[in-house]
Amino acid sequence: KQWYQRRVRVNWQVHFSRTFDCFSKLWKFQQDHRGVLAAKYGLQRWQIGEIASRIGQLYYHYYLRTSDTNYLHEALIFYLAIRQRDYYSKFDSEVILVKKLRYYARFLVVSIMVNKMDLVLELKSDLAVLIEELSSSHNTQDVDEWKGILNEVTAFRSALCHLTVTRADTSAVILSHRLVTENMVLPDITLSPNPLKLQHALIVGTKLAQPKVTELSLDMYRIGSILEKNPKCMSSLKNPIKQYLYKPSASELMCSLAEMGNILQKQSVQLIYLSGNNTTYTDRGGGQEAYTSDGGMHFSHKNTLDLKTSSRYSPELLHAEDLNPFLRHPTLLVVEGEDRSLFNNTSAVFRQPVVVLLSPKLIPHTLKGDKIGSLMTLFLHCPMMAMTLLCNIDQISDVQWKKGLTIIKGLLAEILTIISGSKNIHSHIIQLLDDPFIRLILLRFCLFTAVLQMHTAFKTEEYYPTSVPSLKFAEICSKPVIKRGIVDIANILESVVLFSAP
């Protein structure tokens, strides 16, 4: 069985090609013979819609496998056509109604991934009507499950749209956070003699009570979107392959890490993103232990965290030392958890470049809560949006937004100049800076630290993020040009009182 599953994973493109070819022939056949199929064999419009929906689903899954956003947009085209042509307009059974609900659920996910939030709002309203119809006219036990899906979409969209950017005519601006030429920060020279490129990213979300849609949490969505370029941006630049894991077991995570390491090419970097709930041991053990840390990250399919089972021997805990066998390749590890000390001893055990970014241990109570996602991930996703959250602002003008983005790009360029000209920055960090995706993450992480050190609500070291090896934040944050830039953004947001003077 394991051999067969591995063959399927390795040869997935062959299986996809065959499946897509079958559905393409089926689609063309029904187009060429629709009249005969309808008159003689009773072909229904919902059946045509079902074929189109499956083709859209194939495009979406190909996007998940390759991170090629062109296939994501192809999926959207098919789903839009189904809605415009109203293929599911007539149905006379609960089975067909459920098929329509499933189509809407897939359509919603794709619309969220392409950032069509106005369309998401329309689809959500349509889905609510269909669920009400299912509830009133059919005797089914699935109604509560569909209502749960609707509530998930509502909470997810609300979290994504917590900031409104308005034009002069009060219409809202659609915000995009993918990598584009305008937000790229390019070094003047190649920083490393052997440039590394990000090839694969494993994005893991296990946080409890965080908004999600299907098996994609808010943190996972945000970190995934910054690992994609806009289709119009630099045709020579390829998106890294991403794999999403939502609430896997520790064993499932280990298997995915091993598989990722097995397919990495030379001069390639792997990104491991972990967003979860950390917990310390309730037992301390005795004698010489395999794990030196006092806890780990909780991995379980359960929706509750039972501290009573948080033994150092619990199979539900991931320890920092568990990652060591998978650091045989250049690695960027990003940990979004409550206790950074559990992962700050991660090191390059195989002498490959390893950089670890760790979120703050403490967050001011006014910013706590999973309804808006994790603060560090939000800043890596969109620094300007995170700044508005830090200033408790939920609406700004497009003029303020554009001015803020311009200042942020200038600050990131300054930070890159500081890092590349410093003799104190570790070589592992320099080696990873040549990749545009990793460079953007590292520079935003440095700016995140500088912002928190100037914000009056973040008082001590425990409120600041950290990195291994150190990015020498004191050298970066002490520069007057960095401080002035942060205050300039605060002035734009009319919240300068929240930041200490440079």
Secondary structure as UniProt FT lines:
FT   HELIX           2..10
FT   HELIX           12..32
FT   HELIX           34..41
FT   HELIX           45..66
FT   HELIX           69..85
FT   TURN            86..88
FT   HELIX           94..113
FT   TURN            114..115
FT   HELIX           117..137
FT   HELIX           143..160
FT   STRAND          164..166
FT   TURN            168..169
FT   HELIX           181..183
FT   STRAND          197..205
FT   TURN            208..209
FT   STRAND          212..213
FT   TURN            214..215
FT   STRAND          216..217
FT   HELIX           218..225
FT   TURN            226..227
FT   TURN            231..232
FT   TURN            235..236
FT   STRAND          241..246
FT   HELIX           250..263
FT   TURN            266..267
FT   STRAND          268..275
FT   STRAND          278..280
FT   STRAND          295..298
FT   HELIX           307..309
FT   TURN            312..313
FT   TURN            315..316
FT   STRAND          317..318
FT   HELIX           320..326
FT   STRAND          331..336
FT   HELIX           340..342
FT   TURN            343..345
FT   TURN            349..350
FT   STRAND          354..358
FT   HELIX           365..367
FT   HELIX           370..372
FT   HELIX           375..381
FT   HELIX           383..390
FT   TURN            391..392
FT   STRAND          395..397
FT   HELIX           398..421
FT   HELIX           427..432
FT   TURN            433..434
FT   HELIX           436..454
FT   TURN            456..457
FT   HELIX           461..463
FT   STRAND          466..468
FT   HELIX           473..477
FT   HELIX           480..492
FT   TURN            493..494
FT   HELIX           496..498
//
